Amino acid sequence: MKKLVLLLSVGLFFGCGDDKSVDIDQKTTMEVEKVFEAGTVMKGEVINAKFKVTNTGDYPLIIGEVTPSCSCTVAEEPEEPIQPGESSEIIAQVKTDNLSAKKIQKMITVMANTVPNVTVLEIRGSIR
């Protein structure tokens, strides 16, 4: 009886999915402008960088992790997979109030189901 309940539970679990399933082994391609030019900002100003990401492949684009290079930068990845032909944004903010250098060069590492699976984005600018 326990085997029957387990078998029915597993069948119900896998039978309730939608037709937009994502397989971890599905690799796709993306197009993204890798450099955001912030220009000259005043010290203390927050830089809001947006990187448009377009899925140019045949499978859903899953951005698994977006990691900034330092604690002054915060980045957000799209929450949902990006379907083929569609676009979304990676949004990053750089807080300049504690930066001592006059030049800004912050990196953001993006891990996704692409080949290669790591893409590095850059935010450039200068502080006045």
C-alpha positions in Angstrom: 0.0 0.0 0.0 2.9 2.4 0.9 4.4 1.7 -2.6 1.2 2.6 -4.3 0.8 5.9 -2.4 4.5 6.8 -3.2 4.1 5.9 -6.9 0.9 8.0 -7.2 2.5 10.9 -5.4 5.5 10.9 -7.7 3.2 10.6 -10.7 1.1 13.5 -9.5 4.2 15.6 -8.8 5.7 15.2 -12.2 2.3 15.3 -14.0 1.5 18.8 -12.7 4.3 20.7 -14.6 3.7 23.1 -17.4 5.0 22.9 -20.9 7.8 25.4 -20.3 10.1 22.9 -18.4 13.7 23.7 -18.1 16.5 21.1 -18.3 19.7 21.9 -16.6 21.7 20.6 -19.6 20.0 23.0 -22.0 22.6 25.6 -23.1 21.6 28.8 -24.8 23.3 32.1 -25.8 22.8 35.6 -24.7 23.6 39.1 -25.9 24.5 41.7 -23.3 26.3 45.0 -23.5 29.2 44.2 -21.2 30.3 47.8 -20.2 28.1 50.4 -18.5 29.6 53.9 -18.8 28.5 55.9 -15.7 30.4 59.1 -16.7 31.4 61.5 -14.0 29.5 61.4 -10.7 29.7 63.3 -7.5 31.1 61.5 -4.5 28.2 60.0 -2.5 26.0 59.6 -5.6 24.6 56.1 -6.3 25.3 54.8 -9.8 22.3 52.8 -11.2 23.5 50.6 -14.0 21.2 48.5 -16.2 22.5 45.8 -18.5 20.0 44.6 -21.1 20.2 40.8 -21.5 18.6 39.2 -24.6 18.3 35.4 -25.0 19.6 34.7 -28.5 19.4 30.9 -28.2 16.8 28.2 -28.5 16.3 27.4 -24.8 15.2 29.5 -21.7 18.1 31.6 -20.3 18.6 31.0 -16.6 20.8 33.4 -14.8 21.8 31.5 -11.7 24.0 34.0 -9.9 25.1 37.6 -10.2 28.1 38.4 -8.0 29.6 41.9 -7.6 33.3 42.4 -7.1 33.0 44.5 -3.9 30.6 45.4 -1.1 29.9 48.8 -2.5 28.1 47.2 -5.4 24.7 45.4 -5.2 23.3 43.5 -8.2 20.0 41.8 -9.0 19.4 39.1 -11.6 16.1 38.5 -13.4 13.9 36.2 -11.2 12.3 34.2 -14.1 14.0 32.4 -17.0 14.3 34.6 -20.1 12.5 32.9 -23.0 14.2 32.7 -26.5 14.0 36.0 -28.2 13.0 37.9 -25.1 15.0 40.4 -23.0 15.3 41.4 -19.3 17.8 43.4 -17.2 20.5 42.9 -14.7 20.4 45.9 -12.4 23.4 47.0 -10.3 24.0 49.9 -8.0 27.4 51.3 -6.9 27.5 53.4 -3.8 30.3 55.9 -4.2 30.3 57.5 -0.7 33.1 55.3 0.7 35.2 55.1 -2.5 38.6 56.8 -2.3 39.7 56.3 -5.9 38.8 58.9 -8.6 38.2 56.2 -11.2 35.4 53.6 -10.9 35.9 50.1 -12.3 33.5 47.6 -10.8 33.0 44.0 -12.1 29.9 41.8 -11.9 30.2 38.1 -12.6 27.2 36.5 -14.2 26.7 32.7 -14.2 24.2 31.3 -16.6 23.3 28.3 -18.7 25.4 29.6 -21.6 28.7 28.6 -23.2 30.8 30.0 -21.6 28.8 29.9 -18.4 30.5 33.0 -16.9 30.2 36.5 -18.3 31.9 39.5 -16.7 30.1 42.9 -16.8 31.9 46.2 -16.0 30.8 49.5 -14.6 33.1 52.4 -15.4 33.2 56.0 -14.4 34.9 58.7 -12.4 34.2 60.5 -9.2 34.4 64.3 -8.8 
